[in-house]
Amino acid sequence: MLSSEAEAILDEMYTAPKLQGQDGPVEIDPITRVDKTAGSELNRLVRESGAKKSLEIGLAYGFSTIWIMDALAEGGSHIALDPFQSGMWHGVGATQARRLTAKRFELLEDYSIHVLSDFIRAGERFDFIFIDGNHRFDDVLVDFYLADQVLEVGGLMVLDDTWMASIRTVASFVLANRAYRPVPQRSNRMLALEKLKDDDRSWRHFRPFAVARQQTGGLD
Ligand SMILES: C[S@@+](CC[C@H](N)C(=O)[O-])C[C@H]1O[C@@H](n2cnc3c(N)ncnc32)[C@H](O)[C@@H]1O
């Protein structure tokens, strides 16, 4: 359930060939965005969880950003990390996100590993984290590892693009080895996880895991 403000912004974003960026309209590549099923599920998960502070790795044009931000509880705030926002993406995501006036938006134009490490040191905590940055296996695993340390117990973490073997490998590791449970949702392109507790494994913990081949919402 979107606000009328977010609905109007997303209607334009999903149909317009060009979107406003920092220096004017920019032709967009429609591949780089969450689809409407994934977007509406992100929106529902955020709303139903009551999340107030969200973090997103990978802003691009800001589609997922609007879906997530709009659903935050009143007074909510969203931080997006993207080192290439003003270069490769011409500031489109930040420009679109700032149109949604009811929620606070902040862009940190830096690599996820640097910002997340700073956040860990500073004791920052978030209720909802969306991982959609660099999609290589090792980058996603490191993003998960660091993001986990700034996610509240009971908070949600969503991994996008589980159609990719790299992401499914991370997802399968997490489900076998970490204290997370899948949260049912309708998109078969992402996996939503609830954090059950902070990491308390012994130094030698490891459970071998098979990589799921299916692209289902719950990776079952
Ligand atoms: C698939 S796009 C994100 C799409 C966006 N979430 C949406 O649905 O509208 C991936 C983004 O990740 C960014 N990115 C790549 N490496 C990153 C990193 N190490 N840290 C943060 N963002 C990164 C890219 O610049 C790109 O904007």
The ligand as a MOL file (V3000), in Angstrom:
LIG
                    3D

  0  0  0     0  0            999 V3000
M  V30 BEGIN CTAB
M  V30 COUNTS 27 29 0 0 0
M  V30 BEGIN ATOM
M  V30 1 C 21.2000 -3.2600 -9.4770 0
M  V30 2 S 21.7180 -1.6430 -9.0940 0 CHG=1
M  V30 3 C 20.6380 -1.1660 -7.7900 0
M  V30 4 C 19.1970 -1.0210 -8.2140 0
M  V30 5 C 18.3120 -0.4120 -7.1820 0
M  V30 6 N 18.4170 -1.0680 -5.8990 0
M  V30 7 C 16.8650 -0.4700 -7.6480 0
M  V30 8 O 16.2280 -1.5180 -7.5400 0
M  V30 9 O 16.3450 0.5260 -8.1280 0 CHG=-1
M  V30 10 C 23.2490 -1.9120 -8.2970 0
M  V30 11 C 23.8810 -0.6620 -7.7370 0
M  V30 12 O 24.9270 -1.0240 -6.8610 0
M  V30 13 C 25.9370 -0.0340 -6.9290 0
M  V30 14 N 27.1640 -0.6100 -6.3860 0
M  V30 15 C 28.0810 -1.3800 -6.9800 0
M  V30 16 N 29.0830 -1.6990 -6.1400 0
M  V30 17 C 28.7620 -1.1390 -4.9480 0
M  V30 18 C 29.4030 -1.1020 -3.6660 0
M  V30 19 N 30.5500 -1.7330 -3.4560 0
M  V30 20 N 28.7930 -0.4180 -2.6670 0
M  V30 21 C 27.5980 0.1880 -2.8630 0
M  V30 22 N 26.9640 0.2010 -4.0660 0
M  V30 23 C 27.5380 -0.4560 -5.0890 0
M  V30 24 C 25.9610 0.3230 -8.4150 0
M  V30 25 O 26.5360 1.5910 -8.6400 0
M  V30 26 C 24.4940 0.2820 -8.7600 0
M  V30 27 O 23.9150 1.5330 -8.5780 0
M  V30 END ATOM
M  V30 BEGIN BOND
M  V30 1 1 1 2
M  V30 2 1 2 3
M  V30 3 1 2 10
M  V30 4 1 3 4
M  V30 5 1 4 5
M  V30 6 1 5 6
M  V30 7 1 5 7
M  V30 8 2 7 8
M  V30 9 1 7 9
M  V30 10 1 10 11
M  V30 11 1 11 12
M  V30 12 1 11 26
M  V30 13 1 12 13
M  V30 14 1 13 14
M  V30 15 1 13 24
M  V30 16 1 14 15
M  V30 17 1 14 23
M  V30 18 2 15 16
M  V30 19 1 16 17
M  V30 20 1 17 18
M  V30 21 2 17 23
M  V30 22 1 18 19
M  V30 23 2 18 20
M  V30 24 1 20 21
M  V30 25 2 21 22
M  V30 26 1 22 23
M  V30 27 1 24 25
M  V30 28 1 24 26
M  V30 29 1 26 27
M  V30 END BOND
M  V30 END CTAB
M  END
